[in-house]
Amino acid sequence: MFQLVYVSSVAAGQPIDIDAILSISRRNNRIAGLTGMLYADARRFLQVLEGEEVDVIATFERIKADPRHRAVVVLSRRHIAAREFGAWEMAHAAPGHDADALLARVEALSAGASPTVRATFAGFVEARRAA
Ligand SMILES: Cc1cc2nc3c(=O)[nH]c(=O)nc-3n(C[C@H](O)[C@H](O)[C@H](O)COP(=O)(O)O)c2cc1C
C-alpha cells in the first residue's frame, strides 16, 4: 500500500467546479481501488491518495497534468501498512462558515495518519484559516 500527499495552487482564471472533480475522482478511484482526501479552497488543493503504488502513481500523473491547477509539489510519498485516511473514494474538506468544524473534519479524516502527515494537514488548514 502506498500513500502520496501533494499540494497545488488553483490555476488563475479557472473556475473550479469541485463537485465535478469529486464525482470523476470517486468514479475513477473506485475502479482503481484508490482512496484519500481532497482539501480545496479558493486558492489551494491538498490531496492524499492511497492505494497500490502503481495505481497511485498513474492517477497522480494524470492529476499533475490537469490544467485546473499548477505548481504541484509532492509533500510526502511512502509505503504504508494500511490506509490512513479511511475508505473514502475521495473525502472532501472545504472551508465553510465554521473554521473549527473544518479543522475537526480534517483532524478526524487524518486521525489514522502518521504524525508528520497529520501535522501537515492541520498546519495547512490553520494557515489557510489565518490567510
Ligand atoms: C485537484 C484535483 C484533484 C483530482 N483528483 C483526482 C482523483 O483523485 N482521481 C481521479 O481519477 N482524478 C482526479 N482529478 C481529475 C484528473 O485530473 C482527470 O481530469 C481525470 O482523472 C480524468 O478522468 P477521465 O479520463 O475519466 O475523464 C483531479 C483533478 C484535480 C484538479
Ligand as a Chemical Component Dictionary entry (heavy atoms), coordinates in Angstrom:
data_LIG
# 
_chem_comp.id                   LIG 
_chem_comp.type                 NON-POLYMER 
_chem_comp.pdbx_formal_charge   0 
_chem_comp.three_letter_code    LIG 
# 
loop_
_chem_comp_atom.comp_id 
_chem_comp_atom.atom_id 
_chem_comp_atom.alt_atom_id 
_chem_comp_atom.type_symbol 
_chem_comp_atom.charge 
_chem_comp_atom.model_Cartn_x 
_chem_comp_atom.model_Cartn_y 
_chem_comp_atom.model_Cartn_z 
_chem_comp_atom.pdbx_ordinal 
LIG C1  C1  C 0 -7.179  18.935 -7.545  1  
LIG C2  C2  C 0 -7.567  17.788 -8.410  2  
LIG C3  C3  C 0 -7.702  16.519 -7.852  3  
LIG C4  C4  C 0 -8.071  15.418 -8.635  4  
LIG N1  N1  N 0 -8.177  14.191 -8.057  5  
LIG C5  C5  C 0 -8.455  13.115 -8.825  6  
LIG C6  C6  C 0 -8.529  11.809 -8.264  7  
LIG O1  O1  O 0 -8.356  11.600 -7.055  8  
LIG N2  N2  N 0 -8.803  10.783 -9.109  9  
LIG C7  C7  C 0 -9.012  10.959 -10.435 10 
LIG O2  O2  O 0 -9.245  9.980  -11.141 11 
LIG N3  N3  N 0 -8.979  12.185 -10.994 12 
LIG C8  C8  C 0 -8.702  13.267 -10.225 13 
LIG N4  N4  N 0 -8.668  14.512 -10.795 14 
LIG C9  C9  C 0 -9.060  14.664 -12.205 15 
LIG C10 C10 C 0 -7.936  14.284 -13.146 16 
LIG O3  O3  O 0 -7.023  15.342 -13.249 17 
LIG C11 C11 C 0 -8.516  13.979 -14.547 18 
LIG O4  O4  O 0 -9.235  15.096 -15.029 19 
LIG C12 C12 C 0 -9.439  12.795 -14.531 20 
LIG O5  O5  O 0 -8.896  11.749 -13.792 21 
LIG C13 C13 C 0 -9.737  12.335 -15.953 22 
LIG O6  O6  O 0 -10.668 11.315 -15.866 23 
LIG P1  P1  P 0 -11.336 10.691 -17.183 24 
LIG O7  O7  O 0 -10.185 10.293 -18.063 25 
LIG O8  O8  O 0 -12.135 9.540  -16.666 26 
LIG O9  O9  O 0 -12.175 11.806 -17.757 27 
LIG C14 C14 C 0 -8.318  15.623 -10.018 28 
LIG C15 C15 C 0 -8.173  16.894 -10.572 29 
LIG C16 C16 C 0 -7.808  17.969 -9.789  30 
LIG C17 C17 C 0 -7.671  19.334 -10.402 31 
# 
loop_
_chem_comp_bond.comp_id 
_chem_comp_bond.atom_id_1 
_chem_comp_bond.atom_id_2 
_chem_comp_bond.value_order 
_chem_comp_bond.pdbx_ordinal 
LIG C1  C2  SING 1  
LIG C2  C3  SING 2  
LIG C2  C16 DOUB 3  
LIG C3  C4  DOUB 4  
LIG C4  N1  SING 5  
LIG C4  C14 SING 6  
LIG N1  C5  DOUB 7  
LIG C5  C6  SING 8  
LIG C5  C8  SING 9  
LIG C6  O1  DOUB 10 
LIG C6  N2  SING 11 
LIG N2  C7  SING 12 
LIG C7  O2  DOUB 13 
LIG C7  N3  SING 14 
LIG N3  C8  DOUB 15 
LIG C8  N4  SING 16 
LIG N4  C9  SING 17 
LIG N4  C14 SING 18 
LIG C9  C10 SING 19 
LIG C10 O3  SING 20 
LIG C10 C11 SING 21 
LIG C11 O4  SING 22 
LIG C11 C12 SING 23 
LIG C12 O5  SING 24 
LIG C12 C13 SING 25 
LIG C13 O6  SING 26 
LIG O6  P1  SING 27 
LIG P1  O7  DOUB 28 
LIG P1  O8  SING 29 
LIG P1  O9  SING 30 
LIG C14 C15 DOUB 31 
LIG C15 C16 SING 32 
LIG C16 C17 SING 33 
# 
